[in-house]
Every structure is written in C-alpha cells, then in structure tokens.
C-alpha cells in the first residue's frame, strides 16, 4: 500500500510518520521545504510541495498513492484570521480536487471540532455544523466542497474531525508546552483560565494512531470524530500533568479569560478507531 501524507513535518504529521514506521506501507511525505531522502528502511520518500503553488498533476507528483492523508493547513493557531477563508480554503480545494480528478482513489482529511461552533454537550459526527471562527468556517466549507466533488468524480472520503491533543513537539503557545516550559524555567505559578471548561483530549500519539487506522482502511466514511468521548475539565487535566511529571508549579486559576469561540462544555461522540 502506498500512502501520502501532507503536512508531514508538522506536530501531528511527525507523530503520524512515527506510527507509519511500524506499518507495512510505502510512505510519501510532503512539506513545503522537504529535503529529506528516503528513510533508512526505505519506507518514507520526501516530496517538497507547496499547496499555494501545486504541480499540474498532484496525484502523479505524490507518486500515485492509494490514499492521501491530508494534514497540511496554514495560518494556525490564529483561528480568527480571514486568511483561512480567503487563502487557505481556495488553495486547499484546488489542491485536493486536482489530486482526485487525476486519479486519487481515497482521501482522509483532518477537520476540526471548531466546525461545531458554540454547541454544547456531546457532539456526534452527524451533528449539524455551525462554525463561528474563520478557521472552522473554512474547514467546514472544504468538507462540503469535497463531498460535492464525489458527485462528479467518485472517490472515498473520510473527514476526520480532530478534538484537543497534547504531546511532544506541540506548538509552544498550546497549553501543555506552555505549562512544561514554565516549569522548566523555574516559575512557581502558571496563570490560566478558571479551568472549569470541559474538553475532549487525547495524546497526540493516539490521534496519530487513529488517523493511520483510518487511512489504511480507506472506505467512504464521511465525517468522523477523532476524540476520547470522555469530557475532562481543563483544571483536572492540568493538575494531572503536574502530578505525572512532578512539576513544581502552581496553576493560578481564573487569571485569564475563557476563550469566547468555544462553549464551556463540549466533547465528541463515536470517536473510536
């Protein structure tokens, strides 16, 4: 089996490649400035590729994969930026549509729980999407375009909505690396929100495993949730991280506001893979 991965040098992408290294699969990895050669075991070939300037035949440039696991997306973590709708959406649509029209048989795309907007409680993959951020709007619009493309050019599509995750190599502005860095710097206190919001978290290695499972069994699933299905308060999660890693730091709850683009309590349903 040949599997292509876009955004392979990113946070999730690096963990996906680590998971794929344990599988019997030929991997084509892409990144904007990819310059690596094949891996030692010959399973990974790097292809430099910029979605803003795609090749004439994307499918051929990716060496004709059986499935494309699409993780690439720019402009993060600024979820409000108009760039997501004005630049990312048309570029992503053009790139993926090109691949499908030139022969790609199956596609797995990373979506986002922000497509659900401010809806609270347990959210199933079939729940109506109501995005309010530019990022959520762009992702949701891309899903709709790809589903419409199936009427013109039949192919198998899985839209994998990612919830929250944590782990090594996460962008520094995220909660886990921020807390880790503050502890490493010897800070005694860590300012944060009240921590009472309920979220759905998975270790990034588990997210990667589930994405690989979806990609290696590329049926036409449509939207699915990649989630734990178990709500946890951010307060409890932070306290568990501190205890697990023996960090000598005290969270200062309530010193920062809650994000206004998320409801206080939401989590995924049906996320097992």
Secondary structure, DSSP 8 states (H G I E B T S, - for coil): -EEEEETTTSHHHHHHHHHHTTSS-EEEEEETT------TTS-EEEEE--GGG--S-HHHHTT--SEEEE----STT-TT-THIIIIIHHHHHHHHHHHHHTT--EEEEEEEGGGGTT--EEE-TTS-----SHHHHHHHHHHHHHHHHHHHS--EEEEEEE-EEE-TT--TTSHHHHHHHHHHTT-SEEE------EE-EEEHHHHHHHHHHHHHT----EEEEES-S--EEHHHHHHHHHHHHT---EEETTSS---TTS-SBEEESS---
